[in-house]
Amino acid sequence: MPRRTPRTLLAWLQAGVLALGTAACLYLGLHQQVDPQNRNLKIPDSPAAEANRDLAELLPSLDTILLAFAAPPALGITAAETEALQTLAEQLRQLPDTAACRTLPSPEPDLALFAVDLRADTQRGAHEALAMARRLTPPGLTLRATGLPLLEGRIAELVAAERHALVPLLVAVLFAAALAVYRRVRLAVAALAPALLAIVWTSGLCAALGHRLDPVQSLLEPVLLTIGVAAAVHLVEGFRRHARAGAPAERAAALAAAELQSPALWATATTMVGLLALATNPVPAVVDFGVRAALGVALVHAFVFWLVPRWLAGAAVAMADGHVDAEAKVAAAEATQVPGWFAEVQRRRGSVFAGVGAITALACAGLAQLQADNQPLALLPADEPSRIDHETLVARLGGVEPIQLLVTERSPAADPLRLLPFVASALQQPGLAGPGGPALRSAAGDLAVPLLLQPGGTELRTPLFAELERTAAVLGLEGLRLAGPAVQMVRDSEALLHGLFGSLYLTLIVLAAMLVFALRSVRLGLFGMVPNLLPCLWLYGGLGLAGHPVSVATGMIGCTMLGLIVDNTLHLLHRYRELRRGCTRPDAAVAALAVLGRPMLLSSGLLVLGFATALLSRLSTTREFAVLACCTIVGAGIGCVVLLPLWLCGASLPQSPAVAGGQAEGNHAN
């Protein structure tokens, strides 16, 4: 029986710790709680949040659900049905989480409306009230229900369901793709294992700290999985290249890890910088996502360089094909030859740069038209029953979302003779459907006047709120504020857009500095930023031109993708800088592209495939993020494989080895 050396025992101990830690994190991650109210999507310390806290002292609750009971057209609600509804209202008032149940005036005789105000635990109260209403609705009436607690609760349910369905599907798709490329299970596992471990550990640690899931955090697993696979692909490709050159598997894995250690470290650092820049955003969900994703990326890097070389060391027999030496020699001989497509692009470089300039100018024009919107309703699928109920009631009533005119006791607006003319003029503004109910006055004299909003997003409500505040200022109604959940959503959307650009600017500055330092060249550092910055510019410019608002999820795409897609650029420029010491710029550029072209295309392809799988999600945030991520990765791939080599080559074509050798001999003779 062979003796176990201390090194072997240490390896077994490390494997045991990894297995136990992974099992514990997996258990915690699978049992992570969901935030049913999506609190992290709201800015807690904004003026709008402060106004809502003041409003909460006047109203029974800010969390209200609307129950609508509709009779068949032209029949109306019978006396027996009216009595049954009154009994239902009494029972709703008896629920422990119901603060009040109010009968609202109905614009139609065949429609009865109840407003149920909920206490602190809005999700439990909303579910109990809705369940009771469904159970006790008279047979001849149809129940439709809406309200922010119901919409947010349904979003939370979808987040929890999709986490358990989408991630396994994403893993299966990426594993199948890796297996199709490598045709060896060991290599496919090597490409996926670091990402899976990073996901499990990150989710488990977040759950252990008491963090809850929300729609933004549901993006964490797809992002980490694709980032991890892209990082592992470079190491696997380096291993295959050395193994085909004749190195034993253990040596090939060590050589691949050694040559990738520096660029991979800087690639990880730049990705983390892009993600940590999200911490400057005022939306807590965005901050949490950036910090958690940065932790996950660090774990990916650790697992790639600690686990994958050990795993690949067992691939000696699988990689020892007899024909690979010849393939390696052919690849080395062609490393500095000009690919036909690249030579053609080089000849048409003027047209290429002119097209890029035109697209960039158009995108810059679209940036001025960018808007933001984080309405919960937009997160739900169009066929979701809760969304259908909401849209049906909006169409019938003209609006179901109230805002409040919050007036302090010392404000001139507390005088009815000054407030009523303002309210009358406000109701003439486009975007308001009418009064939202009776005004409420507190014992201290503070006043809340509800107004009903027409359906619309931020692009409609932002100018409406601005006009109401401007009119109040002109009339000298100091102390009058707009309050309510709808107001906070609009204000948070505005803050989201400002935070987006602030995070993006910070990312650009820090990444540029890191590239310059990592490559020890200002020229290469700036060159490396351009082909990665352009896709982000095109992305946001395209959103502005298309009139598509930026949501919380899509607002993160710039920093997230900029830190991610710069990885291929770092690998290419690092190899170019090494090759530049022995040949001309064009030859070094094409030689670097010949060596890293396949890993870059594979990693980009797997990234696109991974995010494309997320299109199967029912949450619009996940689908939008996936589409924009795919577009950004494709644009960055073109920039890295086409534009960057063109800039590095300048106006000259690289020469073949024979021509270069002949010129070198002639220069030596001269």
Beta strands, then each sheet from edge to edge (+ up, - down):
strand 1: 64-70
strand 2: 98-104
strand 3: 111-118
strand 4: 142-146
strand 5: 401-407
strand 6: 432-435
strand 7: 440-441
strand 8: 447-453
strand 9: 480-483
sheet 1: 2+ 3- 1+ 4-
sheet 2: 6+ 8- 5+ 9-
sheet 3: 6+ 8- 7+
end
